[in-house]
Amino acid sequence: MNAIEISGIKKSFQNVHALKGVDLAIRQGEFFGLLGPNGAGKTTLISAIMGLVRPDAGTIQVMGYDTRRQAFAAKKLMALCPQEINVHTYFPIQKIMEFQGGFYGFDRKTSKQRAEELLKRFGLWEKRKVGKVKLSGGMQRRLMIARSLMSDPKILILDEPTAGVDVELRHELWDFLKKINQNGRTILLTTHYIEEAEQLCGRVAIIHEGKIVACDAPQTLISQHTQKAKPIRRFVRPGTLEEVFVNLTGKRMEEAQQWEIAPRL
């Protein structure tokens, strides 16, 4: 059984066709990347998986549960770490974590134990009595991931978790995410950082204008779609997912250059 199965998902917002018939299967325990530029349909797709957006057509199953007909059972298995830092500015982060446990029906003792465990695991225990305003950008991102793990979900969905984070902190967060995945948790990551997808994901789906244009292991995509590549400009590294994107979509190089590309260290 796959962790997530998506079949024929379509979604439009007035005259904007955000998703145009997406088919996707994510295996249990997989670190799966959804890679595409801003506006490609990444956030719409994960919102549909989480039940935050109702698709116009198609079906989504989470561990065998239909997200429409068995929404409660499906949502119990998932957690979403959103792109925005949406916690109270001054409220102590330990209390934020404990309240999150209450949303999942944990009693006070269990919530406290779980909050302490996660704050220590993410290196935030020393800051437990302060609010978000006194945390660095990297700590705020770690808090968001820790909060999403309060329910101990089988599937963790991360919407561009390192957007706006500097290179050093980005690599620090990558290490945290790798450890989470190594413990058997399925992770679905949306990103427009090509380097991030190459470093973290066992498989990557490239989404472009609401359609999945390719899906495979990063190295497989590179070997399949860069051997017969046309000459490209210097800012796209040959033999990378950048080149795959350009060859698959036919986009002009000026458009590809708009991607936020993390420098290779």
C-alpha positions in Angstrom: 0.0 0.0 0.0 1.3 3.5 -0.9 1.3 6.3 1.6 -0.4 8.6 -0.8 -2.2 7.9 -4.1 -3.4 10.8 -6.3 -5.5 10.1 -9.4 -6.7 12.7 -11.9 -6.8 15.6 -9.5 -8.0 18.9 -11.1 -8.5 22.2 -9.5 -9.4 25.6 -10.9 -9.8 29.0 -9.2 -12.1 31.0 -11.5 -10.2 31.1 -14.8 -6.9 29.8 -13.3 -6.3 26.1 -13.8 -4.0 25.3 -10.9 -4.0 21.5 -11.3 -4.7 19.8 -14.7 -5.1 16.1 -14.0 -2.3 15.1 -11.5 -1.5 11.5 -11.0 1.1 10.5 -8.3 1.9 7.7 -6.0 4.2 8.1 -2.9 5.5 5.0 -1.2 5.6 4.5 2.6 8.8 5.6 4.2 9.8 7.6 1.1 11.3 11.1 1.0 9.5 12.5 -2.0 10.0 15.9 -3.5 7.6 18.1 -5.4 9.7 20.5 -7.4 8.6 23.5 -9.4 8.7 27.2 -9.6 6.3 29.5 -7.8 2.8 29.2 -9.2 3.3 25.7 -10.6 0.6 24.1 -8.3 2.6 22.7 -5.5 0.7 24.3 -2.6 -2.6 23.7 -4.2 -1.8 20.0 -4.5 -0.7 19.5 -0.9 -3.7 21.6 0.3 -5.9 19.1 -1.6 -4.1 16.2 0.1 -4.7 17.7 3.5 -8.4 18.5 2.8 -7.9 22.2 2.8 -8.9 22.5 -0.8 -11.7 20.5 -2.5 -10.6 19.2 -5.9 -12.9 19.7 -8.9 -12.2 16.1 -10.0 -10.1 13.1 -9.1 -9.4 11.1 -5.9 -6.7 11.1 -3.2 -6.1 8.2 -0.9 -3.9 8.3 2.3 -2.9 4.9 3.5 -5.9 3.5 1.8 -8.4 6.1 3.2 -10.2 8.4 0.7 -9.6 12.0 1.8 -13.2 12.9 1.0 -15.3 9.9 2.2 -12.9 9.1 5.1 -11.5 12.5 5.8 -11.1 12.1 9.6 -9.2 8.8 9.3 -6.9 10.2 6.6 -6.1 13.5 8.5 -5.1 11.6 11.6 -2.2 10.1 9.7 -0.8 13.4 8.3 0.6 16.6 9.5 1.4 19.8 7.6 4.3 22.2 8.2 3.2 25.3 6.3 5.4 27.8 4.6 4.4 30.6 7.0 5.6 30.9 10.6 2.1 30.9 12.0 2.7 30.8 15.7 2.0 33.5 18.3 4.8 36.1 18.5 5.2 36.3 22.3 3.6 33.1 23.6 6.2 30.6 25.2 7.1 28.0 22.6 6.6 25.2 25.2 3.0 26.2 25.7 2.6 26.4 21.9 3.7 22.8 21.6 1.5 21.7 24.5 -1.6 23.4 23.1 -0.9 21.6 19.8 -1.1 18.3 21.6 -4.4 19.3 23.0 -5.8 19.7 19.5 -5.1 16.0 18.9 -6.8 15.0 22.1 -3.7 14.4 24.3 -4.1 14.8 28.0 -2.0 17.5 29.8 0.7 15.0 30.9 1.1 13.5 27.5 1.3 16.9 25.8 4.0 18.1 28.3 6.1 14.9 27.8 5.8 15.1 24.0 6.6 18.8 23.9 9.7 18.3 26.0 10.9 15.4 23.9 10.5 17.3 20.7 12.0 20.6 21.9 15.0 18.8 23.2 15.3 16.8 19.9 15.3 20.0 17.9 17.6 21.9 20.1 15.0 24.3 21.4 14.7 23.3 25.1 16.8 26.2 26.3 14.4 28.6 24.6 11.2 26.9 25.9 10.1 29.9 28.0 10.5 32.6 25.3 8.3 33.5 22.3 8.9 33.3 18.6 10.1 36.9 18.6 13.3 35.8 20.5 14.1 32.9 18.2 16.4 33.1 15.2 15.1 32.3 11.7 16.5 28.8 11.8 15.0 28.1 15.3 11.6 29.3 14.1 11.7 26.8 11.2 12.7 24.0 13.6 9.8 25.0 15.9 7.4 24.7 13.0 8.6 21.2 12.1 8.6 20.2 15.8 5.1 21.4 16.2 3.9 19.4 13.2 5.4 16.3 14.8 3.4 16.6 18.0 0.8 14.1 16.7 3.5 11.6 15.7 2.1 11.5 12.1 3.0 8.7 9.7 3.2 11.3 6.9 4.8 14.7 7.2 4.1 17.3 4.5 6.5 20.2 4.3 5.6 23.3 2.2 8.9 25.0 1.3 10.3 24.7 4.8 13.6 26.4 4.0 12.2 29.3 2.0 14.0 32.5 3.0 16.6 30.7 5.2 20.3 31.3 4.7 22.5 28.5 3.3 24.0 27.4 6.6 20.6 27.1 8.4 19.2 25.4 5.3 21.8 22.6 5.6 21.1 22.3 9.3 17.4 21.8 8.6 18.3 19.2 5.9 20.1 17.2 8.6 17.0 17.2 10.8 14.7 16.1 8.0 17.0 13.3 7.0 17.0 11.9 10.5 13.2 12.1 10.7 12.9 10.2 7.4 15.4 7.6 8.5 13.1 6.7 11.4 10.5 5.5 8.9 8.4 8.6 8.4 7.1 9.4 5.0 7.9 12.9 3.9 6.5 15.0 1.1 8.5 18.1 0.5 7.6 20.9 -1.9 10.5 23.2 -2.9 11.8 25.4 -5.6 15.3 24.9 -4.5 16.8 22.5 -7.0 19.7 21.6 -4.7 17.3 20.7 -1.9 15.5 18.2 -4.0 18.8 16.6 -5.2 20.2 16.3 -1.6 17.1 15.1 0.2 14.7 13.2 -2.0 14.7 9.6 -3.2 12.3 10.6 -6.0 11.2 13.9 -7.4 8.1 14.9 -9.3 8.6 18.0 -11.5 5.4 20.0 -11.6 4.9 22.7 -14.3 1.8 24.7 -15.0 -0.4 22.3 -13.0 0.9 19.1 -14.6 3.5 16.5 -13.6 6.0 16.5 -16.4 8.4 14.0 -14.9 8.8 11.7 -11.9 11.8 9.6 -10.9 15.0 9.5 -8.9 17.0 12.8 -9.4 19.9 11.0 -11.0 17.6 9.0 -13.3 16.0 12.2 -14.5 19.4 13.8 -15.0 20.7 10.9 -17.0 17.5 10.6 -19.1 17.0 14.3 -20.0 20.4 15.8 -20.2 22.2 13.5 -22.6 20.7 15.1 -25.7 20.5 18.6 -24.2 20.8 21.7 -26.3 23.5 24.2 -25.4 22.4 26.1 -22.4 23.6 29.3 -20.7 26.2 29.4 -18.0 23.8 30.0 -15.0 22.3 26.5 -15.5 24.6 23.8 -14.3 24.8 21.0 -16.9 23.9 17.5 -15.6 21.5 18.8 -12.9 17.8 19.1 -12.3 18.0 22.7 -13.6 18.9 21.4 -17.0 16.2 18.7 -16.8 13.6 21.4 -16.1 14.7 23.5 -19.0 14.7 20.5 -21.4 11.3 19.2 -20.3 9.4 22.4 -20.2 11.0 24.3 -23.1 11.1 27.4 -21.0 13.4 30.2 -22.0 16.5 30.5 -19.9 15.4 33.9 -18.6 12.4 32.3 -17.0 14.4 29.4 -15.5 16.8 32.0 -14.0 13.9 33.3 -11.8 14.3 30.1 -9.6 15.9 30.6 -6.2 18.8 28.3 -6.6 20.8 27.4 -3.5 24.5 27.6 -4.1 26.4 24.3 -4.2 28.8 24.0 -1.3 
